[in-house]
């Protein structure tokens, strides 16, 4: 078996690649500009190295806010061009308006134009290189799947729908009771005796084991896998691959063995982390309520004209450890919206008023929930608090649903910034996968990531 596997960048590696070369290209072009032309506004030197650091932070922060590190956006030439213009404009504006930590404004305004053009062109040039080469199929990963054939379609879609560069080329049927194979959507069935030939012909670089039945891993298959492993082929378990690619926990797949795959994050019991988070929650809540007071007259006027009901309303929600609390919100629906009983809100819900739609899209309807955060009912970041009636209904179908309640619910969270609507039980399952991923990987870094994505949600008017 030859080892001529193609280069493949994992999703996390591609995001790091984008960030690193965004900074390198911008700083490189600016340095080159200073050598070739009379450009003196931005100089890289030992005495003012912090100017370079501040510019790098601005690029990375606004790049995250305007979704330059979203791989779907990064692979689309039109979408990434739009993001580049937004990031370049915002970065330069903030850099110019913070002269205490950046160079003083130049007297020659041409310097500002050169600065802006350099940032814009360097980002555009690097991203076109990425779209042309790194986002192409030449950097894809070809994989063999070991699974029961009735699960093949679900398993393939679960991976390839998120990362098109992750290509399932073939599968080995591990169902010993129904060993006859079939081809699904150009994914070939592989006879075990021909696996090495298939690996060479298709340039396979990884085998993923997704069989839940231990009897499906026969002695013959096990020995074959050991030999392939010794030859340098990567062999991984499906739930590990799914989690790293989708950043969700595959609860619908791991079934009763769920807790074997779900060690809770140490941050959930780390007192220093919890105290630090609580401190920032209080600060954020005070700032949030202060901003809410400033816009309250406009919201009040809009409510009188567009909603014609009391501006505030409360609703029962389920919090940490299953405790019920009253959540505070600004009215976004008509009066008596649930006179026939509780139902899920939908994307184009007729009960939502025009002004209420604006409040939801801008997330302004959730400003009063900072009161819940101050009271300790909620956190800034966590699973979205659900109504008890829906919790009971969903928990009967999803045994792991109430696992969300091991931490406080949040104003925003990993599910909210990655998946917009929860109209059905199926949507609730997807959001549950994101929530459990957050509980498992909870950390300062992930919290910051969620905050940046929340800012992006508000700016792009993508609220629910």
N, C-alpha and C positions, 0 to 999 in steps of 0.2 A: 504493500500500500504506500503510495507516494504522499508526501506532505507538502502539497502545493496549494494550500488553502489561501483564499483571498484575504486581503486586509478587511477587517470589520470593526467599526466603531460602535460600541454600545451606546444607548441613548444618553446615559450620563456622561460618557466620554465625548460625544458630539456637542453636548451643551458646554462642557469645559473648553473644548476646542474653539467653539464660537466666542466664548468670553475672552479667552486668552488672546486670540488673534484680532478681535475687535480692538483691544487695547494696544497690541503691538503695531497694528497697521496705522492707527491714529497717531501714536507717539512717533512712529517711524517717519510718516509723511510730514509731520510738523517739524521734526528734527532736520529732515532733508530740505524742507522749505527755508529753514533758517540758514542753511549752508549755501543754497543756490540764490536766494533772493534776500532783499533787505527786510527780513521779517524778524522783529525783535520782541513782539508781545509775549510770546511763549518760548522760553528757552529751557532746555533740560540741562541742569547743572547740579553739582553737589550742594551748593548753597541754598538753592530753592527747590530741592527735590520734592517737597510737600506739594508744590503746584502740580507736579506730575501725578502724585498720589490722589489729589483731589479730583483732577480731571478723570482719572481712571475710575474712581468711585462713582462719579456722576454718570459716566458712560454705562457702567455695569448696572447701576440702580435704574436709570431711565430706560435702559435696554430691557430690563425685566418688566418694568411697568408697562411699556409699549410692546411687549410680547416678542421681542427679537430673539428670545431663547426658547420660544415655543417651536418645536421642530417642524410642525405642520406649516407654520408661518415662514420659518427659515427656508423651507424647501420650495416655496411659491414665490416666483419672481415679482409679481405684482404686489402681493401682501408685504413682502419684506422691503420693497421700495418705499411703501407708505410708512412702515415702521421706522426706516432709516431717516426719513425726512423729519418725523416727529422727534426721534431721539436726538438727532443732530441739533435741531432747533432748540429743544428744551435744555440740552446739555450746555450749549453755548450761552443761552440766555442766563441760566443759573450761574455759570462760570463768570460771566461778566458782572452779574449783580451781587457777587460775594467777594468784593475786593479785599476784605480783611484776611482772607485765606487764599486768594488768587492774585495774579498780577494786577496792578492799578490800570484803569482804563487808559488806552493809548490816545494821544492827541490826534494822531493820524487815523481817521476812521477806516482807511483802506486796510489797516492791520486787522480790524474786526472782521471785515469781509473775507480776507485771506484765511483767518482762523476758522471761520464758519465753513468756507469752501473746502478746506483741508479735512476737517472732521467728516463732512458729508461725503466727499469723494473717496476718502480712505475706507470708510464703512461700506460704501456702495461697491467699491472695487473688491474688497475681501469677500463680501457676501455673494457677489456674482461668481467668484471662484468657488465658493462653497456650493452654490446651486448647481454649477456646471460639473463639478467633480465629486465632492464629498457627499452630496445628496443623491447621487446616481446609484444605479443598481450594482455598479462595479464594486461597491463597498458593502454589499449585502452579505448576510450570513445564511448559508444553506444547512438545513437541519433535517434529521430523521427523528420521527416520533414513534415511541413504543406505547401502544394503548389498545384498549378494546375498540373494535371498529365502530360500534354504535355510538361511541363518544367522539369519534374522529372529527366530525364537522364542528361541534361546539369547541373542541380544544384548538383546532386550527384557527377558527374565527376569533377566539379569545386572544390570540397572539398577533396574528397578521393584521387585524383591524386597527391595532395601535401602532405597530411598527412594520410598515410595508417592506423594510429592508431585512426583516426576519422571515425567511422563506422556508416553508415546510416542503421538502422535495419528495419525501416518501415516508411510509410508515410500516411498522411491523405489528401485526395483529397479535395481541397477547391474550385473546379470548380462546382458551383451549377447548371450550365447548362448541365454538363456532369458528373454526380456524380458517375457513374459506375467506380469502381477501377480495377486495374490489377497489377500483380506482375512484377517487373522489376529487373532482375539480383539479385535474392534472397532478394530483398527489398519488404517486404509485404505491401499490402494495409490494413489499419486498420480501422475497423468500430468504430465510435466515442464511442459507448456504451461499447466497449471492450478495450478501451485504457488503463484503469488502470490495467486490467489483463495482457495486453501485456507488460506494463512497468515493472510489477513484474517478469514476466517470462523471459524477455530479459535483465533485470537489466539496464534499460534505465536511463541515468543521465542527459539528456538535450533534450529540444524540440526547434527546430529552425523554425521560421515562415518566409516563403518565398513567401507568396501569395501577389501579387501586387493589387489584387482586394479586396477592403474593404468589398464588399458584401459577399465574401467567408468566412469571419469570422462571422459566424452566432451567434445569441444569445446563442444557445446551446453550440457551440464550445467555445465561450468566457467564459461562466460560468464554463465550464469544465477546461479550462486553469487556471482560477483564483483559483479553488480548488486545482489543481496540484501545482500551485505556492505556495499556503499556506502550502502544505505538504513538501515543500523544493526542488521541482524540478526546475532546472535552465531553464528559457525560454529566448531565444535571437532572435534577428532579423538577417536574412540571410546575409545582406551586412556587418554587424558588424562582424559576424563569418568569412566570406570570407576574409575580409580585414586583420583580425588578423592572419589567417592561411597562406594566400598566400602572404601577404604584397603587395597587389595590390588593386586598386579600381575597383569594378565590374561594369564598365560603360555600358557594354552590357546588364546588368540586370536592373539597376536602371532607365534607359531610361530617360524620361522627368523630373523625380524627382531628377535628378543627383545632383543639387546644394544643395538640402536638406541634402545630405549625405557628402557634400564636403566643410566644413569650411576651408579656407586657413590658413596655418600655420602663427602664429604671427611673426615667424622669417623673413617672406617675407617683413615685414614692421618694423622690429626691427633695428633701426639705429646702435646700438652698435654691433649687430651681423653682419650687412652688412659691417661696417667699418673694423671689425676684419677679416672678410672673404676676403675683398679687400686687406688688408695688406698682408695676407698670400698668396693670389694669385700673387701679385707682386713678393714676395720672391720666390715662386715656379717657376714662369715664368723665372726669372733671372737665377735660378739654372738649370731649364730645358733647356734653350737656351745655357747656358755654357756647359752643358753635350753634347748638340747637336753639338756645335762647335768642341768638342774633337773627336767625331765619324764621323764628316762630311767627312774627306778624305776617309774613308772606304766606306761610303754611296755613295760618288761621284764615286768611282771606281766601286762599284757594279752596279750603275746606268748606267755607260758607257758600262759595259759588258752585263748586264741583261735587261736593259730597252730601251736603245738606243733612248732617247728622253730628253727633258729638265728635269732637276732634280726636279724643283718646278712647281707646277701648282696651279691655283686659281679656285674657283668655287663659284657661288652664293648660299648663304644659308639664311634662315629666322631666325632672332634673336628675341630679346625681343620686345614686342608690334608689332610684324609683320614687323619690319624693315629689309631690305635686306642688307647683308654685304658680303664681299669677304673673303672666308676662305682659308688659306694657308695649303698646304699639300705637302709631297714628292710623286713623281710619283710612282704609283704601277701598273698602267695599260698600255697597249699598246697605241701608238699614234692613235688618232682618234677613241677612244674606243666607242664613242657615235655618230658615223656618221649617224646612223639610228634613233637617238632620245634617250632621257633619259629613262633608265630602272634601276630597282633595282639591286644592286650587290647581287650575290648569293654565297653560300658556296664554290662551286667549279667553280667560274666564269672563263670562258676561256679567258676573256680579261685581267685577272691579270697575270702578268709575274712571273716567278719563284722567282726573287729577290723581286718583289712587294709583293708576298705572305709572304716572310720573314719579310718585313717591316710591313705588316698588322698584322701578328701574334704577332710580338714583340711590336706592337704599335709605332714603330719608325716613321712611316709615319705621325704621328700626332704631332711630336715635333715642327714643324713650327707654329702650332696653339697657342703656347705660345705667339707669336706676337699678335694674336687676343685677347688673354687674357690681355696683356699689354695695348692694344688699348681700351679695354673695350667692345669689341664686344661680347666676350664670358667670361664665368666663368670657373674655374677649374672643378666644379661639377654642373651638371644641365642636362636637357634633351638634347639629341643629336640634333644638328641643322640639319634640313631637307631642301632639295631643294624646292624652291617655287612651282615648277611644281608638285611635289609629295604632298606638303601640300594641294594644291588646289584639287587634285584628292582624297586624303584621307579624307579631311574635308567634301566633298560632301557625303561621306558614313558615317563618324563618326562626328556628330555635335559637340562633345566636344574636337576634336583633337586640335584646335587652343588654347585651354586652356593652353597647354604647353608653350605658348609664354608670359605668365604673368611674367616669370623670364628669366634671361639670359640662353642661351644654354651652355652646358659644354663640356669639353674635355672627361670627364668620368661622369657616372651617375648611378642611381639605376637601370635603364633599361639595360644599357650596361653591368653591372657586374652580372646581374641575367638572361639575355636572350641574346644569342649570335647574332643571325641573324634576319634581317628584310627583307625577300625576297618577302613577299606577304602582301596583305592588312590584312589578319588574323594575321600575325606576328606583323604588325604595331599596331593592336588593343591591343595585349598583352603588347608590349612595352609602349603603351600609358597608360595602367593600372599602370605599374611601375612608369612612369614619374609622373602621377597624385598623386600616393602614396607619392613620394618624395616631391612634392609641398605641399601636405597636412601636412606632418610630418617633414618638413625640420628643421634640428637642427644640432648643433655641433656634437652630438653623431652619428647621421646618416651620416654626412659628413665624420667623421673618419672611420666609418664602410665601406663606399664606397671606401675610399682611401686604406684601408687594402685589400679589395676585388680586387681593381685594381692592387695592387702589386702582389696578387695571380694570377690574369689573365696574367700578364706579365711573371711571373716566370714559370707558367705552359703552356706558349705559347698558350693561348686561345683567342688571339685577332681575330678580323674579317678580 
